[in-house]
């Protein structure tokens, strides 16, 4: 039996952070960072059955092309992904009344729609980039038992060698995306590659204001990494945790991001709202097209 202190429920029976109740989560879940982006996706949906919000977490469930879809905003960063992934899994795979794991477990499809910065000169601003693999610069998965079993050890070894042992004051890990979801979303309109999930926005992504980076020229080192025809395509701040927790919980996960800045070409699109809508439309049509 799962104790009250471990599975925390609100007085109305909803789960602690997301304020969702069992039965309110669709099999396909779109994750976004910005709570305002939930409102944009909601405008594409019909028959909205639930909309709840708490802090940075806004949740909507509705229909698109006869497919039930849940949209959840996570806010920024790895810690929030840990909360969202565990609570969404609990909503479908734990019996809240008995406080026990269900005998039959459900697999969810998680698609993250995000924004990111390109680390390749030929991946321009306004491109769509699919993360085939995510390299986590965080240590979240290290707290979970058996995390080593889901890592892509071949890529991890190659990447650590590329950075150089003297630079490894952290231990990056590599997790693969769902091949099923990749095949659904991949097309001539998308780029694909490896995504770096950073634990911060400034120095961890090579942005120096008053504080200097311990790992010098990080963006140049990342953009020059190539292994088995893969290269590092972009930066963001959530996908490694989403991929890792999905694999540990037996879900499927994929991230696709709009490039709003090219870190090597030093250019950006500050007014990217319309391009975000284009990406949302692209994803919705791809995942609901059987």
C-alpha positions as a Markdown table, in Angstrom:
| # | Residue | x | y | z |
|---|---|---|---|---|
| 1 | Unk | 0.0 | 0.0 | 0.0 |
| 2 | Unk | 1.3 | 3.4 | -1.0 |
| 3 | Unk | 1.3 | 5.8 | 2.0 |
| 4 | Unk | -0.3 | 9.2 | 2.1 |
| 5 | Unk | 3.1 | 10.9 | 2.4 |
| 6 | Unk | 4.2 | 9.2 | -0.9 |
| 7 | Unk | 1.1 | 9.6 | -3.1 |
| 8 | Unk | -0.2 | 12.9 | -2.0 |
| 9 | Unk | -3.8 | 13.7 | -3.0 |
| 10 | Unk | -5.8 | 16.9 | -2.7 |
| 11 | Unk | -9.2 | 16.9 | -0.7 |
| 12 | Unk | -11.1 | 16.5 | -4.0 |
| 13 | Unk | -9.2 | 13.3 | -4.9 |
| 14 | Unk | -6.9 | 14.9 | -7.5 |
| 15 | Unk | -3.2 | 14.4 | -7.5 |
| 16 | Unk | -1.1 | 16.9 | -5.6 |
| 17 | Unk | 0.6 | 19.2 | -8.3 |
| 18 | Unk | -1.4 | 18.6 | -11.5 |
| 19 | Unk | -4.9 | 18.6 | -9.8 |
| 20 | Unk | -6.0 | 16.0 | -12.3 |
| 21 | Unk | -8.2 | 13.0 | -11.3 |
| 22 | Unk | -8.0 | 9.4 | -12.6 |
| 23 | Unk | -9.8 | 9.1 | -16.0 |
| 24 | Unk | -8.9 | 12.7 | -17.0 |
| 25 | Unk | -5.7 | 11.7 | -18.8 |
| 26 | Unk | -5.7 | 10.6 | -22.5 |
| 27 | Unk | -3.4 | 8.0 | -23.9 |
| 28 | Unk | -1.6 | 10.7 | -25.9 |
| 29 | Unk | -0.1 | 13.5 | -23.8 |
| 30 | Unk | 1.5 | 16.7 | -25.2 |
| 31 | Unk | 3.9 | 18.4 | -22.8 |
| 32 | Unk | 4.9 | 22.1 | -23.2 |
| 33 | Unk | 7.0 | 24.3 | -21.0 |
| 34 | Unk | 5.0 | 27.6 | -21.2 |
| 35 | Unk | 1.5 | 27.5 | -19.6 |
| 36 | Unk | 0.3 | 30.0 | -22.2 |
| 37 | Unk | 1.1 | 27.4 | -24.9 |
| 38 | Unk | -1.6 | 25.2 | -23.4 |
| 39 | Unk | -4.1 | 27.8 | -24.4 |
| 40 | Unk | -2.8 | 27.9 | -27.9 |
| 41 | Unk | -3.1 | 24.1 | -28.3 |
| 42 | Unk | -6.6 | 24.2 | -26.6 |
| 43 | Unk | -7.8 | 26.4 | -29.5 |
| 44 | Unk | -7.1 | 23.5 | -31.8 |
| 45 | Unk | -9.2 | 21.1 | -29.7 |
| 46 | Unk | -12.9 | 20.3 | -29.6 |
| 47 | Unk | -15.0 | 18.9 | -26.8 |
| 48 | Unk | -12.7 | 20.1 | -24.0 |
| 49 | Unk | -13.7 | 18.0 | -21.0 |
| 50 | Unk | -11.4 | 19.2 | -18.4 |
| 51 | Unk | -9.1 | 22.2 | -17.7 |
| 52 | Unk | -7.3 | 22.7 | -14.4 |
| 53 | Unk | -4.4 | 24.8 | -13.3 |
| 54 | Unk | -2.1 | 25.0 | -10.4 |
| 55 | Unk | 1.1 | 27.1 | -10.3 |
| 56 | Unk | 2.9 | 26.5 | -13.6 |
| 57 | Unk | 0.9 | 23.3 | -14.3 |
| 58 | Unk | -2.0 | 23.8 | -16.7 |
| 59 | Unk | -3.8 | 20.7 | -17.9 |
| 60 | Unk | -6.4 | 20.3 | -20.7 |
| 61 | Unk | -8.0 | 17.2 | -22.2 |
| 62 | Unk | -10.0 | 17.4 | -25.4 |
| 63 | Unk | -10.4 | 16.0 | -28.9 |
| 64 | Unk | -8.5 | 16.5 | -32.2 |
| 65 | Unk | -9.4 | 14.5 | -35.3 |
| 66 | Unk | -11.4 | 12.0 | -33.2 |
| 67 | Unk | -8.3 | 11.4 | -31.0 |
| 68 | Unk | -8.4 | 12.2 | -27.2 |
| 69 | Unk | -5.4 | 14.3 | -26.2 |
| 70 | Unk | -4.2 | 15.7 | -22.9 |
| 71 | Unk | -2.0 | 18.8 | -22.9 |
| 72 | Unk | 0.1 | 19.7 | -19.8 |
| 73 | Unk | 2.5 | 22.6 | -19.2 |
| 74 | Unk | 5.6 | 21.6 | -17.1 |
| 75 | Unk | 7.3 | 24.9 | -16.6 |
| 76 | Unk | 11.0 | 25.0 | -17.2 |
| 77 | Unk | 13.6 | 22.4 | -16.2 |
| 78 | Unk | 14.3 | 18.8 | -15.1 |
| 79 | Unk | 12.7 | 19.0 | -11.6 |
| 80 | Unk | 9.3 | 19.8 | -13.0 |
| 81 | Unk | 9.5 | 17.0 | -15.5 |
| 82 | Unk | 10.1 | 14.6 | -12.6 |
| 83 | Unk | 6.9 | 15.8 | -11.0 |
| 84 | Unk | 4.8 | 15.7 | -14.2 |
| 85 | Unk | 5.9 | 12.3 | -15.4 |
| 86 | Unk | 5.5 | 10.6 | -12.1 |
| 87 | Unk | 2.0 | 12.2 | -11.5 |
| 88 | Unk | 0.7 | 11.4 | -15.0 |
| 89 | Unk | 1.9 | 7.8 | -14.6 |
| 90 | Unk | 0.2 | 7.5 | -11.2 |
| 91 | Unk | -3.0 | 8.8 | -12.6 |
| 92 | Unk | -3.3 | 5.9 | -15.1 |
| 93 | Unk | -1.3 | 3.1 | -13.3 |
| 94 | Unk | -2.2 | 3.4 | -9.6 |
| 95 | Unk | -5.5 | 2.7 | -8.0 |
| 96 | Unk | -6.1 | 5.8 | -5.8 |
| 97 | Unk | -8.7 | 4.2 | -3.6 |
| 98 | Unk | -6.7 | 1.1 | -2.8 |
| 99 | Unk | -3.4 | 2.9 | -3.1 |
| 100 | Unk | -1.9 | 0.1 | -5.0 |
| 101 | Unk | -0.3 | -0.3 | -8.4 |
| 102 | Unk | -2.7 | -1.7 | -10.9 |
| 103 | Unk | -2.4 | -5.3 | -12.2 |
| 104 | Unk | -2.7 | -4.1 | -15.8 |
| 105 | Unk | -0.5 | -1.1 | -16.7 |
| 106 | Unk | -1.1 | 1.5 | -19.4 |
| 107 | Unk | 1.5 | 2.9 | -21.8 |
| 108 | Unk | 1.2 | 6.6 | -22.6 |
| 109 | Unk | 2.6 | 8.5 | -25.6 |
| 110 | Unk | 4.4 | 11.6 | -24.5 |
| 111 | Unk | 5.3 | 14.3 | -27.1 |
| 112 | Unk | 7.1 | 17.4 | -26.0 |
| 113 | Unk | 6.6 | 20.5 | -28.1 |
| 114 | Unk | 9.3 | 23.0 | -27.2 |
| 115 | Unk | 11.6 | 25.7 | -28.3 |
| 116 | Unk | 15.3 | 25.4 | -28.4 |
| 117 | Unk | 18.6 | 26.7 | -29.8 |
| 118 | Unk | 20.4 | 25.2 | -32.7 |
| 119 | Unk | 24.0 | 23.9 | -32.4 |
| 120 | Unk | 24.5 | 23.4 | -36.2 |
| 121 | Unk | 25.0 | 26.2 | -38.7 |
| 122 | Unk | 22.8 | 24.4 | -41.3 |
| 123 | Unk | 19.8 | 24.0 | -38.9 |
| 124 | Unk | 18.3 | 27.5 | -39.2 |
| 125 | Unk | 15.9 | 29.5 | -37.1 |
| 126 | Unk | 12.3 | 28.4 | -37.5 |
| 127 | Unk | 13.3 | 24.8 | -38.2 |
| 128 | Unk | 11.6 | 21.8 | -36.5 |
| 129 | Unk | 14.0 | 19.5 | -34.8 |
| 130 | Unk | 13.2 | 16.0 | -33.5 |
| 131 | Unk | 15.3 | 14.7 | -30.7 |
| 132 | Unk | 16.3 | 11.1 | -31.6 |
| 133 | Unk | 18.5 | 10.9 | -28.5 |
| 134 | Unk | 18.8 | 13.2 | -25.5 |
| 135 | Unk | 22.1 | 13.7 | -23.6 |
| 136 | Unk | 21.3 | 14.7 | -20.0 |
| 137 | Unk | 23.7 | 17.1 | -18.3 |
| 138 | Unk | 21.6 | 16.7 | -15.1 |
| 139 | Unk | 21.8 | 13.9 | -12.4 |
| 140 | Unk | 18.1 | 13.2 | -12.0 |
| 141 | Unk | 18.1 | 9.7 | -13.3 |
| 142 | Unk | 21.0 | 8.7 | -11.0 |
| 143 | Unk | 18.4 | 8.7 | -8.1 |
| 144 | Unk | 16.3 | 6.0 | -9.9 |
| 145 | Unk | 17.1 | 2.3 | -9.5 |
| 146 | Unk | 18.1 | 0.5 | -12.7 |
| 147 | Unk | 18.7 | 3.7 | -14.7 |
| 148 | Unk | 21.8 | 2.2 | -16.2 |
| 149 | Unk | 19.7 | -0.4 | -18.0 |
| 150 | Unk | 18.0 | 2.3 | -20.2 |
| 151 | Unk | 21.1 | 4.3 | -21.1 |
| 152 | Unk | 22.7 | 4.2 | -24.6 |
| 153 | Unk | 26.1 | 3.2 | -23.3 |
| 154 | Unk | 27.7 | 3.3 | -26.7 |
| 155 | Unk | 26.9 | 6.9 | -27.3 |
| 156 | Unk | 27.6 | 7.8 | -23.7 |
| 157 | Unk | 31.2 | 6.4 | -24.0 |
| 158 | Unk | 31.8 | 8.2 | -27.3 |
| 159 | Unk | 30.4 | 11.5 | -26.0 |
| 160 | Unk | 32.5 | 11.5 | -22.8 |
| 161 | Unk | 35.6 | 10.7 | -24.8 |
| 162 | Unk | 34.8 | 13.7 | -27.1 |
| 163 | Unk | 34.5 | 16.1 | -24.2 |
| 164 | Unk | 37.7 | 14.8 | -22.7 |
| 165 | Unk | 38.1 | 13.2 | -19.2 |
| 166 | Unk | 39.6 | 16.4 | -17.7 |
| 167 | Unk | 36.4 | 18.2 | -18.4 |
| 168 | Unk | 34.0 | 15.7 | -16.9 |
| 169 | Unk | 33.0 | 17.3 | -13.6 |
| 170 | Unk | 29.5 | 15.9 | -14.4 |
| 171 | Unk | 28.4 | 12.6 | -15.8 |
| 172 | Unk | 26.2 | 12.9 | -18.9 |
| 173 | Unk | 23.8 | 10.1 | -19.9 |
| 174 | Unk | 22.2 | 9.3 | -23.2 |
| 175 | Unk | 18.6 | 8.1 | -23.7 |
| 176 | Unk | 16.9 | 7.1 | -27.0 |
| 177 | Unk | 13.5 | 8.4 | -28.1 |
| 178 | Unk | 10.7 | 6.2 | -29.0 |
| 179 | Unk | 11.2 | 4.8 | -32.5 |
| 180 | Unk | 7.5 | 4.5 | -33.0 |
| 181 | Unk | 6.9 | 8.2 | -32.3 |
| 182 | Unk | 9.9 | 9.2 | -34.3 |
| 183 | Unk | 8.5 | 7.4 | -37.4 |
| 184 | Unk | 5.2 | 9.2 | -36.9 |
| 185 | Unk | 6.6 | 12.7 | -36.7 |
| 186 | Unk | 9.6 | 12.5 | -39.0 |
| 187 | Unk | 9.3 | 14.0 | -42.4 |
| 188 | Unk | 11.0 | 16.2 | -45.0 |
| 189 | Unk | 9.9 | 19.2 | -42.9 |
| 190 | Unk | 12.0 | 18.1 | -39.9 |
| 191 | Unk | 15.6 | 17.9 | -38.9 |
| 192 | Unk | 16.7 | 15.3 | -36.4 |
| 193 | Unk | 19.7 | 14.5 | -34.2 |
| 194 | Unk | 20.9 | 14.5 | -30.6 |
| 195 | Unk | 19.6 | 17.0 | -28.1 |
| 196 | Unk | 21.5 | 18.3 | -25.1 |
| 197 | Unk | 19.3 | 18.7 | -22.1 |
| 198 | Unk | 20.9 | 21.4 | -19.9 |
| 199 | Unk | 20.3 | 21.9 | -16.2 |
| 200 | Unk | 20.5 | 25.7 | -16.7 |
| 201 | Unk | 19.9 | 28.5 | -19.2 |
| 202 | Unk | 23.0 | 30.6 | -18.8 |
| 203 | Unk | 26.5 | 29.2 | -18.2 |
| 204 | Unk | 25.4 | 25.6 | -18.7 |
| 205 | Unk | 24.5 | 26.6 | -22.3 |
| 206 | Unk | 27.5 | 28.8 | -22.8 |
| 207 | Unk | 25.9 | 32.1 | -22.0 |
| 208 | Unk | 28.3 | 34.2 | -19.8 |
| 209 | Unk | 27.1 | 37.4 | -18.1 |
| 210 | Unk | 29.1 | 38.0 | -15.0 |
| 211 | Unk | 30.0 | 34.4 | -14.3 |
| 212 | Unk | 32.4 | 32.4 | -16.4 |
| 213 | Unk | 32.1 | 28.8 | -17.6 |
| 214 | Unk | 34.2 | 26.0 | -16.2 |
| 215 | Unk | 33.9 | 24.1 | -19.5 |
| 216 | Unk | 35.2 | 26.5 | -22.1 |
| 217 | Unk | 33.9 | 26.8 | -25.7 |
| 218 | Unk | 31.2 | 24.3 | -24.8 |
| 219 | Unk | 29.0 | 25.1 | -27.9 |
| 220 | Unk | 31.9 | 24.5 | -30.3 |
| 221 | Unk | 32.7 | 21.2 | -28.6 |
| 222 | Unk | 29.1 | 20.1 | -28.7 |
| 223 | Unk | 28.5 | 21.1 | -32.3 |
| 224 | Unk | 31.7 | 19.2 | -33.5 |
| 225 | Unk | 30.6 | 15.8 | -32.0 |
| 226 | Unk | 29.7 | 13.2 | -34.5 |
| 227 | Unk | 29.2 | 9.5 | -34.1 |
| 228 | Unk | 27.5 | 6.9 | -36.3 |
| 229 | Unk | 26.1 | 9.7 | -38.6 |
| 230 | Unk | 24.5 | 11.4 | -35.5 |
| 231 | Unk | 25.4 | 14.9 | -34.4 |
| 232 | Unk | 24.2 | 17.2 | -31.7 |
| 233 | Unk | 21.4 | 19.4 | -33.1 |
| 234 | Unk | 20.1 | 21.6 | -30.3 |
| 235 | Unk | 19.8 | 22.6 | -26.7 |
| 236 | Unk | 16.8 | 22.5 | -24.4 |
| 237 | Unk | 16.1 | 21.8 | -20.8 |
| 238 | Unk | 13.6 | 18.9 | -20.4 |
| 239 | Unk | 13.8 | 15.9 | -22.8 |
| 240 | Unk | 16.5 | 13.7 | -21.1 |
| 241 | Unk | 14.3 | 13.4 | -18.0 |
| 242 | Unk | 11.2 | 12.8 | -20.1 |
| 243 | Unk | 12.9 | 10.1 | -22.1 |
| 244 | Unk | 14.5 | 8.5 | -19.1 |
| 245 | Unk | 11.4 | 8.4 | -16.9 |
| 246 | Unk | 9.3 | 7.2 | -19.8 |
| 247 | Unk | 11.6 | 4.2 | -20.4 |
| 248 | Unk | 11.7 | 3.3 | -16.7 |
| 249 | Unk | 7.9 | 3.5 | -16.6 |
| 250 | Unk | 7.4 | 1.8 | -19.9 |
| 251 | Unk | 5.9 | 4.8 | -21.8 |
| 252 | Unk | 6.9 | 6.2 | -25.2 |
| 253 | Unk | 8.4 | 9.7 | -25.5 |
| 254 | Unk | 9.6 | 12.1 | -28.2 |
| 255 | Unk | 10.5 | 15.8 | -28.2 |
| 256 | Unk | 10.2 | 18.1 | -31.2 |
| 257 | Unk | 11.3 | 21.7 | -30.9 |
| 258 | Unk | 11.1 | 24.9 | -32.8 |
| 259 | Unk | 14.5 | 26.5 | -33.3 |
| 260 | Unk | 14.2 | 30.1 | -32.1 |
| 261 | Unk | 17.9 | 30.8 | -32.0 |
| 262 | Unk | 21.0 | 29.6 | -33.8 |
| 263 | Unk | 23.9 | 29.6 | -31.2 |
| 264 | Unk | 26.6 | 29.4 | -33.9 |
| 265 | Unk | 25.2 | 31.8 | -36.4 |
| 266 | Unk | 24.3 | 34.2 | -33.6 |
| 267 | Unk | 20.8 | 35.0 | -34.9 |
| 268 | Unk | 17.3 | 34.5 | -33.4 |
| 269 | Unk | 13.6 | 35.0 | -33.9 |
| 270 | Unk | 12.1 | 36.8 | -31.0 |
| 271 | Unk | 8.6 | 36.8 | -32.5 |
| 272 | Unk | 8.1 | 33.1 | -32.9 |
| 273 | Unk | 4.4 | 32.7 | -31.9 |
| 274 | Unk | 3.2 | 32.0 | -35.4 |
| 275 | Unk | 5.9 | 29.4 | -36.0 |
| 276 | Unk | 4.9 | 27.7 | -32.7 |
| 277 | Unk | 1.3 | 27.4 | -34.0 |
| 278 | Unk | 2.7 | 25.8 | -37.2 |
| 279 | Unk | 4.6 | 23.3 | -35.1 |
| 280 | Unk | 1.6 | 22.5 | -33.0 |
| 281 | Unk | -0.6 | 22.0 | -36.1 |
| 282 | Unk | 2.1 | 19.7 | -37.6 |
| 283 | Unk | 2.4 | 17.6 | -34.5 |
| 284 | Unk | -1.4 | 17.3 | -34.0 |
| 285 | Unk | -1.9 | 16.1 | -37.6 |
| 286 | Unk | 1.0 | 13.7 | -37.5 |
| 287 | Unk | 0.0 | 12.0 | -34.2 |
| 288 | Unk | -3.7 | 11.7 | -35.2 |
| 289 | Unk | -3.1 | 10.5 | -38.7 |
| 290 | Unk | -3.6 | 6.7 | -38.6 |
